[in-house]
Amino acid sequence: MNPTTPGQHYRTRLNDARTVWLAGERIADVPGHPAFKGTVDTVSSLLDLQEKPDTRDDLTFVSPGSGKPVNAAFLAPFGKEDILRRHTAFRIWSDATFGMMSRLSEYSRSLLTGWYASRHRLGGDARKGFADKIARYYEQSRDGDWLSTTALHDPQIDRSKGPSEAGDPDAYLRVVKQNREGIWVRGAKMIATAAPYVDEIFVFPFHRRSSADLAYSTMFAVPVGTPGLHVVCRESFASDRHEDYPLSAKYDEMDAVIIFDDAFVPWERVFIHDDPDAIWQLRQDPAAVALSQHQTVVRLISKLKFVAAVANEISTAIGVTHHLHVQEKLGELLVQVETIKALLAVSEELAEPDGETGVWLPAIDPLTTARNLGSRYYPRATGILRHLAAGGLMQTPATVAELDGPIGPLVQNIIAVPTFPHRSASGCSSWPGI
Ligand SMILES: Cc1cc2nc3c(=O)[nH]c(=O)nc-3n(C[C@H](O)[C@H](O)[C@H](O)COP(=O)(O)OP(=O)(O)OC[C@H]3O[C@@H](n4cnc5c(N)ncnc54)[C@H](O)[C@@H]3O)c2cc1C
């Protein structure tokens, strides 16, 4: 069958002989494997929303290159309205996944859009070619609907030493050979979330390199199917028991270590070579930072709203909302949501054009504040959820199927009645996506 929808095109692209390893075995069919199937299905259903009449206009804009609708994460904003368009598109995907998926590509697409918007900012001889290369790559990604992730950190071997001081020079990612066509790279990067089922990986050092580490100071992008590139996955949390694991069955974003075994990267995909200062400048580029953090904060709201809603439903269903401390905890969850929403609104309200590039950016300080609060809020929110649900988490039967078995009628008697319809005739909850 010829692919027709964006989701079908995406699935076809995953059959590129990529080398994905899970528990020591090479995965031949990523979209069909139980560890990835639910998540790939989710990603492809999100891509299909780009063509659905209800969501198409909110998720896309018309590419000046192809004249076709493309994902709004590639929209370089030239006004507040564009920033709000990006916000709406991010919200639709993150609400559809309850904020559980951090690497639906809008983050790395936003980085790329930021670098594209400020591509002429990077001066100097060693950087020449960057503007043309990043513009070409951005246009290919945008018009090809490429999904991407990042792999930025060195493997955790000895954090007290720089890569050139480490015992084994091949452990950390470095350039081992180059010619007129490109470079060959060897070594590892951690962690690349979503790597097994995206199209592309952006690779560069997260931390500032010194001039002693030139061979380790390269910024490039590779297709996941590049020969010599190994994607080594962590243990899978996915389950094909959708009713019992409604979240991990659909949203288990696989995390992976990326190992390059003398993989070739053509020069057109090598954005910066042997230039730690240029990479550091791009890492801090105001457009890339603001556009990507904006997406992170939109998703954080979806995630906090979800936990607040579940905590509220459970507390209501088990009849504990009359306790003052329960009300206080539910209130705290709402305060979390409203605080992050307010910071996001302020960042958008204070948006202004970036002097050098003319691209409009949400104000960075409220976004950074929201991100920092988020890393405290979320563990606190899940802690509150556990506190309020208490022993009910253990009272839950091992499987929903038990409800239809011989003990079912007796077990049914001791289940609190949710305020929202829990199971429809098809056995699925009425909450979208669960
Ligand atoms: C679930 C998950 C998904 C991820 N996904 C991605 C991804 O998609 N792409 C990507 O590029 N990365 C990803 N990462 C990597 C992530 O960005 C890093 O794990 C994170 O930045 C922390 O760095 P590290 O793990 O190298 O910790 P380390 O730097 O090894 O730190 C270890 C400990 O030492 C402390 N420490 C280290 N240095 C200092 C210092 N100078 N001063 C004080 N304390 C210090 C740290 O606080 C920490 O407690 C992911 C990580 C996780 C856990």
The ligand as a MOL file (V3000), in Angstrom:
LIG
                    3D

  0  0  0     0  0            999 V3000
M  V30 BEGIN CTAB
M  V30 COUNTS 53 58 0 0 0
M  V30 BEGIN ATOM
M  V30 1 C 14.9820 10.4230 30.8310 0
M  V30 2 C 16.1000 11.2380 30.2210 0
M  V30 3 C 15.9830 11.6390 28.9050 0
M  V30 4 C 17.0070 12.3850 28.3160 0
M  V30 5 N 16.8690 12.7520 27.0040 0
M  V30 6 C 17.8650 13.4300 26.4070 0
M  V30 7 C 17.7790 13.7770 25.0190 0
M  V30 8 O 16.7860 13.4900 24.3330 0
M  V30 9 N 18.8120 14.4110 24.4500 0
M  V30 10 C 19.9360 14.7350 25.1740 0
M  V30 11 O 20.8480 15.3210 24.6010 0
M  V30 12 N 20.0430 14.4220 26.4880 0
M  V30 13 C 19.0550 13.7800 27.1100 0
M  V30 14 N 19.1760 13.4250 28.4350 0
M  V30 15 C 20.4340 13.7370 29.1230 0
M  V30 16 C 20.2360 14.8360 30.1220 0
M  V30 17 O 20.2070 16.0700 29.4800 0
M  V30 18 C 21.3510 14.7230 31.1470 0
M  V30 19 O 21.1880 13.4730 31.8150 0
M  V30 20 C 21.2930 15.8420 32.1600 0
M  V30 21 O 21.6250 17.0650 31.5420 0
M  V30 22 C 22.2330 15.5940 33.3210 0
M  V30 23 O 23.5400 15.3430 32.8610 0
M  V30 24 P 24.2830 13.9830 33.2040 0
M  V30 25 O 23.3160 12.8600 33.1730 0
M  V30 26 O 25.4580 13.9380 32.3110 0
M  V30 27 O 24.7110 14.1450 34.7240 0
M  V30 28 P 26.1620 14.3410 35.2910 0
M  V30 29 O 26.7520 15.5860 34.7300 0
M  V30 30 O 26.9570 13.0990 35.1190 0
M  V30 31 O 25.8700 14.5910 36.8250 0
M  V30 32 C 25.8480 13.5420 37.8230 0
M  V30 33 C 25.6220 14.1920 39.1800 0
M  V30 34 O 26.7210 15.0560 39.5180 0
M  V30 35 C 26.2700 16.3980 39.7090 0
M  V30 36 N 27.1880 17.3250 39.0260 0
M  V30 37 C 27.7640 17.1390 37.8200 0
M  V30 38 N 28.5230 18.1970 37.4970 0
M  V30 39 C 28.4070 19.0710 38.5110 0
M  V30 40 C 28.9420 20.3580 38.7520 0
M  V30 41 N 29.7640 20.9670 37.8970 0
M  V30 42 N 28.6040 20.9740 39.9040 0
M  V30 43 C 27.7770 20.3910 40.7820 0
M  V30 44 N 27.2360 19.1590 40.6110 0
M  V30 45 C 27.5600 18.5160 39.4990 0
M  V30 46 C 24.9090 16.4730 39.0620 0
M  V30 47 O 24.0700 17.4250 39.6990 0
M  V30 48 C 24.3690 15.0600 39.2210 0
M  V30 49 O 23.7500 14.9220 40.4790 0
M  V30 50 C 18.1650 12.7210 29.0590 0
M  V30 51 C 18.2780 12.3090 30.4090 0
M  V30 52 C 17.2570 11.5830 30.9780 0
M  V30 53 C 17.3980 11.1620 32.4140 0
M  V30 END ATOM
M  V30 BEGIN BOND
M  V30 1 1 1 2
M  V30 2 1 2 3
M  V30 3 2 2 52
M  V30 4 2 3 4
M  V30 5 1 4 5
M  V30 6 1 4 50
M  V30 7 2 5 6
M  V30 8 1 6 7
M  V30 9 1 6 13
M  V30 10 2 7 8
M  V30 11 1 7 9
M  V30 12 1 9 10
M  V30 13 2 10 11
M  V30 14 1 10 12
M  V30 15 2 12 13
M  V30 16 1 13 14
M  V30 17 1 14 15
M  V30 18 1 14 50
M  V30 19 1 15 16
M  V30 20 1 16 17
M  V30 21 1 16 18
M  V30 22 1 18 19
M  V30 23 1 18 20
M  V30 24 1 20 21
M  V30 25 1 20 22
M  V30 26 1 22 23
M  V30 27 1 23 24
M  V30 28 2 24 25
M  V30 29 1 24 26
M  V30 30 1 24 27
M  V30 31 1 27 28
M  V30 32 2 28 29
M  V30 33 1 28 30
M  V30 34 1 28 31
M  V30 35 1 31 32
M  V30 36 1 32 33
M  V30 37 1 33 34
M  V30 38 1 33 48
M  V30 39 1 34 35
M  V30 40 1 35 36
M  V30 41 1 35 46
M  V30 42 1 36 37
M  V30 43 1 36 45
M  V30 44 2 37 38
M  V30 45 1 38 39
M  V30 46 1 39 40
M  V30 47 2 39 45
M  V30 48 1 40 41
M  V30 49 2 40 42
M  V30 50 1 42 43
M  V30 51 2 43 44
M  V30 52 1 44 45
M  V30 53 1 46 47
M  V30 54 1 46 48
M  V30 55 1 48 49
M  V30 56 2 50 51
M  V30 57 1 51 52
M  V30 58 1 52 53
M  V30 END BOND
M  V30 END CTAB
M  END
